[in-house]
Amino acid sequence: MPITKSAKKALRQNIRRRQKNLKRKTDLKAIIKQYKKLLESSPEEAKKHLSQVYKKLDKAAKVNLIKKNKASRLKSRLAKKLKIS
């Protein structure tokens, strides 16, 4: 347990940031999963949904939840899946 005042504050910040990051990460995974399901059932709907997936990935990269290249790689792979189906 932290002893100094600054260490206690750092712990509080850490907990708050962790919760926010976990929420963002689960939201990102959920929207990607939803997109993949749409690919199988209706590609037209998936095409409309792709922009939302891009938005989430770009936002995650912007706030350093994931790296920029990972976001680009995922966007590329998801678009490629749409093209194939």
RAVENRA-V48146 format. One record per backbone hydrogen bond with DSSP energy under -0.5 kcal/mol. CO is the residue of the C=O (numbers start at 0). NH is the residue of the N-H. Records with the same first field share a line. If there is no record, write none. Layout:
CO: NH  NH
This chain:
3: 7
4: 8
5: 9
6: 10
7: 11
8: 12
9: 13
10: 14
11: 15
12: 16
13: 17
14: 18
15: 19
16: 20
17: 21
18: 22
19: 23
20: 24
21: 25
22: 26
23: 27
24: 28
25: 29
26: 30
27: 31
28: 32
29: 33
30: 34
31: 35
32: 36
33: 37
34: 38
35: 39
36: 40
37: 41
41: 45
42: 46
43: 47
44: 48
45: 49
47: 50
48: 51  52
49: 53
50: 54
51: 55
52: 56
53: 57
54: 58
55: 59
56: 60
57: 61
58: 62
59: 64  65
60: 63
66: 70
67: 71
68: 72
69: 73
70: 74
71: 75
72: 76
73: 77
74: 78
75: 79
76: 80
77: 81
78: 82
79: 83
80: 84
